Amino acid sequence: MNLHEFQAKQLLRERGLAVPAGILLDTPEAVPAACAHLGGTRWAVKAQLHSGGRGKAGGVVLADSCEQVEHETRRLLGSRLVTAQTGPNGLPVSAVLLEQPTAIARELYLSLVVDRASERLLFIASAAGGMDIETVAAETPEQILRLAVHPVVGVQPYHARRLGFGLGLDAALIPALATLLDGLYQLFIDSDASLIEINPLVVTESGTLLALDAKLTLDDNALMRHPALAALRDPSQEDPREAAARAHELNYISLDGNIGCMVNGAGLAMATMDLIQLQGGQPANFLDVGGGATAARVAEAFKLILSDPNVASILVNIFGGIVRCDLIAEGIIQAVREVSVSVPIVVRLEGTNAPQGLQLLAASGLAVQTASELEAAAQLAVAAAAQSAGGHA
């Protein structure tokens, strides 16, 4: 689960970490009072949405008057901002964060992630802050610093010294960096985060460290331990189908293809999508119905796939280990009868009660193709999607 910038900064602020003073605005009428409260003659207006690249898309602007702040606030509120990370439809802007500009001497990059290879939390830092860190890593990898933290001892003073030296910081800033690293580490642990990113982390002209931007991603699987953090979720920033899937305990991610996929098991789902691409097709989604799928859940999953207008065919690939294939077949039949289906369906069942499931599908009278081998099923789904798309052209 992603948090907005203002939410992440509030969590940093609560731990005594330095962030700019700011006021959240959800209406233009609140602008004059906000400008007066912050003071100054220049302000930064920052659209709040779950995406990077806001500045390049016009979502972060500097205003030299309160009237300009109000103009930019009106422009952004209620709009859909399209960035390099949002896709062509963009994301809605329901609030803007108003801050005073910071006098910047240097821009740095700092993040904390889970490094599964070393089974450690890993600090990643670079002197090339404020840029796309992926580009920096690809073109100038020598600018990326990595420092793992042992879970038994946590952050130690040498971490700050090593990163500070690598970033070229003055010795006077090392204590502030140590405080920041320790605060980020504790926040990461306490909130069950999967990513904290400060980009840029700036050295101000007055010689202080300041988190000018902040991104925080939480582990969805641990949210039951953090009801206060779970309440910060903003459904407007999420794909509606993904939100609906979560309500039915389904793992769903929208993709750009036209072949809907329904699979039980994440590994099998990945293999299914790979086979679809190997056969020349493009998956429309990742959808794992889970090992304990019921007929009702399968029906909801089927409806979810069909809610995507780009879907031209559907491939159902079920391996019956824990789940019974006859229950999957009942769910497919239930969903097809409840929803107007106009795309071809290919079903591959294998494992527990697979013959009974295939028999149910055959007796249903539905126009469902079946296959015993996954490769053959993928071929059928790709061919059906091409034919269906051609028929709509």
KAVEN-V213775 format. One line per field, one symbol per residue. psi: psi as a letter, one per 40 degrees, with the letter a starting at -180 (. if undefined). A space follows every 10 residues. Layout:
psi->???
This chain:
psi->hiiidddddd ddddeeihii hihhheidde ddddddddaa eiihhhhhig iifdddeeeh ihheiddddd ddddddheih hhieedidea iiheiihhii ihhhdihihh ihihhddefi hhhhiiegie ihdddddddg deehhhhihh dddahidddd ddddddefii ddeddddddd dddddddddd efiehhhhhi hihidefihh gdihhhhihd eedeegdddd eehgdeeihd dddddddefi hhhiaeaehi hhihhddddd ddddddddee ihieihhhei dfiidddddd dddddeehee heihhhhhhg cdihdddddd ddddddddih heiihhhhhh ahfddddddd ddedeighii ididdddddd dddddddddd de.
